[in-house]
Amino acid sequence: MTNLIGVAGVAILLVFFILNRLHRISTENIWYDVGNFAGAFLLVIYAYILGSIPFFVLEGVWALFSLLNVVKGLKKKN
């Protein structure tokens, strides 16, 4: 189960990274940030389970900034 959380997080991040590099989704698109948040959040959980503080901090910051961009994007729509 633990590895599944990690694999899912990495897969989500990689899918959105590849979509961006192939110009299928822009970094300005809210779904890009939603995907980054979802992947990073799963990896925060994974890092916590593993007890990896450096990985936890890295993914925590990634998730936080992605979530902030999601909130900004939602405010723009309203």
Secondary structure, DSSP 8 states (H G I E B T S, - for coil): -HHHHHHHHHHHHHHHHHHHHTTSS-TTSHHHHHHHHHHHHHHHHHHHHHT-HHHHHHHHHHHHHHHHHHHHHHHHH-
